[in-house]
Each structure stands twice: as structure tokens, then as C-alpha cells.
Amino acid sequence: MQTDDLIAHLTGELEPVRGAEVVRILAAGLALGLLGSALLMAVTIGIRPDIIQAMGGSAFWLKFTYTLVIAILGLKLVERMGRPGTDASWPALLLAVPVVTLMSMMAMQMMPADSATRHALLMGHSADVCSVLIAGLALPLFAGLFWALRRLAPTRLTEAGAAAGLLAGSAAATIYAFHCTESTATFIAIWYTAGIALTTLMGAGLGRFLLRW
Amino acid sequence: MIPQEAEYRSWMLAALAGDAAAYRMLLQGLTRHLRGYYAKRLGAAAAEDAMQETLIAIHAKRATYDPARPFTAWVYGIARYKLVDEYRRTKRAAAVPLDDAGDLFGADEAEAASARRDVEKLLARLPQAKRDLVRAIKLDGHSIAEAAARTGMSETSVKVTVHRALKSLGEELGDNHADR
């Protein structure tokens, strides 16, 4: 086709774009993913029976806040990755804030403890399943966010996939906090972070296969 | 006058609101930039396809442009993505690093120019009439009949003249080599 004909064709089918179209697409993908992940947890491992009491204590809110802050930065990263020519370095750098904060809390717990207490802090009673469950719960979020990103225009596919994986993992971890009965900063710093890192790596690996357009 | 950021951005904002005339200006303006960008990196033949694909991508993904950010950076992001996609498809990614592509084509041109200079130097040794005939037939691609009609010679004598001229040049080249 001649370029002039192509331009005439594209001009002919031009329609006004609604403002905040990107936000709408991302919100749809995220909402579907959250719904899917919450349902998945409810029908498999369930919400902890004492959730009402737990919400009165600080341990629940530590988990919830840690993963929520990462998820908010992850959402900002995904939004930027979906737009060509946009720099995403500041939300990525800000990720250091929640991680370093929790790592410091972990250091304050671990340093005065003897070795038996350290082992208990590190392993809790669910160290073997925590990260894997977070990654599993992240799957519906993963699908929703990859669907949304494909409708945008990611140009760096590995980074875009990593951002989607980070958001999927941190949002799934926020949901998982309603199931998990662990209560120490050390456990959260290690195993929640590991679960989110796992989904981030999955996203980075899958990005260039699933996000091409 | 080549349009720049401010002009492109205002056309884009108008296009997003549904202004077809501004959209046409935008796409036509971008065509020139994209054609040059791809011609340098993919060669003229592939450039046209790559450019059209990029125009379609710009159209399909126009909602992802954030008016708070530079328009040229947005277009460059898409153009570069399509370039990498093309390299990936033709498996040239490893062989042709992006920044070296320009140098490569530049070197080709320089070599061709230097070969042309050598031929001209050689031709200068021939008498004027023979030189014109050789140039017309061997370099400019005219047929024997055309050359014959133009010079008023018969086709046979054109053929013989060119043949002898080339032979004498060949002998001179041979002598040069023998001298060394």
C-alpha cells in the first residue's frame, strides 16, 4: 500500500480517545486479577479464622502495609512500562524504601536473639509454603496484568514483564496476609520478599514471549 | 521546515480529540523522520514497510501517549521497538549493533566512490571518442544500438572500438603489474 493511502485510511478511521484510557485498562486488569486471586484463596487455603482479632494487632498491618507499598510502586511501574518513551527509574528506586525498612526491623529482631530463637524467627511455621503460595495466588493477577499490558504499548518487554510480576506478587501477598498467621518482621522480610521476587522473575522471563505486539 | 516537538505535540493532542486534519499533518510529518531512521538502519527497501508498520502502531497505541511527557520520546520509543522487532525477525540483532549500522552503510558508500575514481583515472588514458563510447556502454548502461545512433558509427564498429579500448586498457594494467 502507498504511504499516502495508508495515512488516508488511518485518518479516516480516527476516533477521539477518551482521557485516562490507560488507567481504565490497567484498572480492569488489576480488578479482575484481584478478584480471581481472592476467590482462589477463599476456595483453597481460606482466610484465617481469627482474622477479626488479627486485624486488631500490629503484625497483620505490618504484612499488609509492606506488600501494599510495594504493590503501589509496582502499579506505577506497570503504568510507565505500558507507555513508550517513559522513564521508570524513580518508582524502581523507591522500592528500596519498604525493603530496607523491613530488613532493618529484621536486623533488630535477629541481633539480640540466640541461635534457637533466630531459627524460629527465620522459619516461623510456614516457611516451606509461604513463597510458593504467594506465587500461586499471583497467577490470576499475572493473567489480568499481562492482558492489560498487551493492550498498552510496552517497548522493553523484559522490564515490563518484571513490573507486572512485581505487582502480581505484591498484590497476591497482600491477599495472602488474610490467610497467613506469621507475625514477625523477620519472617515477612524473608519469605514475603522471596515470593514477590519469584513472581518478578517469572514476569521478567515471560515478558518477551507474552508481551509482544 | 521540519516540524518539531511543540508542533507535533499540538497535532497529537488535537488528533486525540478527534481532529482528522491535525492527525494527517502529524502522520505526514512523521513519515519523513521514520523513513530516514529506518533507511539508515534497514536499507531503503525494508524501510518503507517498517515505516508503514510504525504508522499503524502509532495509530493503534495512540491512547498510551501521556500529554504530560514529550511526544518525540513517545514516537521514538515505538520506532525503536519496531526496529528491534525487525532485527529479531530477521535474526540480525547480534550481527548489527544499532549504533554501528550507520557506520556500515557509510563505509559502503565510501568504497563505491573510491572504485569509481579508479575507473575514471583509467578511462582518462583513452582518447576522447573511445572514452565516451566505453563510458556510455559499460558504465551508463546504454545499448550498442543507442551508442551507434548517437555517434553515427555502425553497430559493428562501435563493438570493435569498445572491444579494442578495453583490451588496450587491460594491457596497460598488465604492464603496470609487470613493472612492479
Contacts between the chains, C-beta under 8 A, distances in Angstrom:
chain1	res1	chain2	res2	distance
A	1	B	52	6.9
A	3	B	31	5.9
A	3	B	48	7.3
A	3	B	51	7.0
A	3	B	52	6.2
A	3	B	55	7.5
A	6	B	52	5.5
A	6	B	55	6.1
A	6	B	56	7.5
A	7	B	24	6.3
A	7	B	27	4.7
A	7	B	28	6.2
A	7	B	31	7.3
A	7	B	55	7.0
A	8	B	24	7.9
A	10	B	23	7.6
A	10	B	27	6.4
A	10	B	55	6.6
A	10	B	56	7.2
A	10	B	59	4.6
A	11	B	20	5.0
A	11	B	23	5.3
A	11	B	24	4.8
A	11	B	27	7.0
A	12	B	20	7.6
A	14	B	15	6.6
A	14	B	18	6.5
A	14	B	20	5.2
A	14	B	23	5.2
A	14	B	59	8.0
A	15	B	18	6.5
A	16	B	16	6.9
A	16	B	17	5.5
A	16	B	18	3.5
A	17	B	16	4.7
A	17	B	62	6.1
A	17	B	63	4.7
A	18	B	63	7.9
A	21	B	63	3.9
A	21	B	64	8.0
A	22	B	63	6.4
A	22	B	64	5.8
A	22	B	66	7.6
A	82	B	64	6.2
A	83	B	64	4.8
A	83	B	65	7.3
A	83	B	66	5.6
A	83	B	69	7.6
A	83	B	74	7.1
A	83	B	77	8.0
A	84	B	61	7.5
A	84	B	64	6.7
A	84	B	73	7.7
A	84	B	74	5.1
A	84	B	75	7.7
A	84	B	76	7.8
A	84	B	77	2.8
A	84	B	78	4.9
A	84	B	81	6.8
A	85	B	69	7.0
A	85	B	70	7.1
A	85	B	72	7.9
A	85	B	73	3.4
A	85	B	74	4.3
A	85	B	75	7.4
A	85	B	76	5.8
A	85	B	77	3.5
A	85	B	78	7.8
A	86	B	66	7.0
A	86	B	69	6.2
A	86	B	73	7.6
A	86	B	74	7.8
A	86	B	77	7.5
A	152	B	61	7.3
A	152	B	64	5.2
A	153	B	57	7.4
A	153	B	61	3.9
A	153	B	64	4.6
A	153	B	77	7.8
A	153	B	78	6.6
A	153	B	81	7.7
A	155	B	77	4.8
A	155	B	78	6.8
A	155	B	80	6.9
A	155	B	81	4.0
A	212	B	85	7.6
A	213	B	57	7.9
A	213	B	61	7.9
